[in-house]
Amino acid sequence: MYGLGLSCAAALGFFAWQSFYPVRPTDGWDYQVAYRDVPKAASLALAQDGSLIVSQELRDRKGSIVRIHPDGQREVIVPNLSKPDGMVPAQGGWVFSQEVGGAPVSLLKDGVVTDLFSGDNVQGLWNDGDDLYAIEDSKGDGRLLRYRWSDGTLTVVRDQLNEAESITRCTDGRLLYTKKKEGAVRQLTEDHRDPVVLAGLNQPTYLMCDERGLWISEDSTHRARLLLVDPQGKQQTILSFLKAPQSIIRTDKGSYLLAEGGRNRVLELTPASIDSLHGEAD
């Protein structure tokens, strides 16, 4: 019994260490906590006035989309949601998903929510101008959907996907999506082969591309990473010891905001050449 007690204590201590160990940036980067007390922070978007729009991925109609104003005040703009997850600017507003069965993908514009179509456990979204892509995070029967803005037609682009989570188009034109359980990023191709672009990842979730390359967050509750693959294909760990990081966006001043849902906060990530304007250390 004494030995069992020691083993249990050691295990609990190990998990506590992983939960509270501070996030570690790589050389040349720094981070600060931009916003605390953001329950289950998932997707991020910036409004024209500098406000941050955040989806709070709580279950059972306890989730919401919140606007954090530049002065720090918070305003719930869409309440009573169930696992609001993906969010992307589109049509002068924001499209958002709810990761539950049969929930609508909706457009929030000028304070009005309009349902576009329904899906099952829709997570990732990407607006491609004429088309909106939505990907379902389901075990074995997920779909990649394409919604045509001009006439509202909905097309199944892929089916029988297993835990696909996000989709984005990169600056080189490639349309990429993640398969979480497979630990891979794949490229959507016309021949339906969808080759693996990256493998060996730890539960990859959100993707984002800019001139620095492809950003990937790992949706693990322990020792998750934020990765960057540069245009030459070199992979670098930018942040480590994260807890369930989600979406990442770039700000107008050249820094990045990262939703860390496992710690209910939003981080600001800056290259060494840029000074952060707000926030506090971990």
C-alpha positions, 0 to 999 in steps of 0.5 A: 500500500505504501508503494502504491501511495508513492506511485499515485503521488508521483503520478499526480505530481507529474501531471501537476508539473505539466499543467503548471510548468510555464510556457517556453518560447524558442530563442528570438521569440517572446510571449505575454498573457494578453487576456486572462479568464477567457473560458475555453478560448478557441477561435480569434478574430480582429475587428476593425476597431481593434477589438478581439472577437473570441469564441468560448467553447463551452458546452450545453448552450453555455458557450458564447462569442465575446468582444474584448474592446481595446479598453479591456471591457468585454461584451457577449455578442452571441450567447447560448451556444454549444461548443462554438469553435471555428470562426473566420471573417466573411461577407463583412462579418464573421462565420462561426461553427458549433462543434455539436451534432446538427448545429448550424454554421452561422454568419454574424453580421451587424449584430444579426445571426443568420444560419447558413447550413447545418453540419455535424461537429463542424470545427474548422472554417475557411473563407475562400471568397466565392466559397466557404469551407467547413470541416467536421471533427467526427470519428470516421464519418466527418466531411469537408463541406463547401458552401457557395455564397452566390446561390447557397449550394452545399457540396460534400468535397470529402467524406469518411474523414477521421477527426479532421479539425481545421482547413486553411489556404496558404500563400502558395495556393495550397489548401491544407487541412489537419487530421488530428488522430493521424497526427498529420497535415494533408493537402487537398488535391483535385485527384483526391489523393490528398498527400501528407505534407507533415506527419508525426505531430501531436494532435494537430488542430488549427492552421494559419499561413503567412509570409513566415510559413505554416503555423500549427497548434497541437491540441494536447492538454500536456506539453503541446507545441506551437510549430512553424514550418518556414517556406523552405520546409524547416520545422521549428517549435516556437512555443512549448509546454502549452495546454490545448492551444487553439487558433492563432492570428496575426495582429496589425503590429506584427505580433500574434495572438494565440488562444490557449483554451486549456488555461483559459487565456489568450497569449501574445507572441512577438518576434524579438524585434517587436515590443508588446504593447500590453500583457503580463508575463506568465 
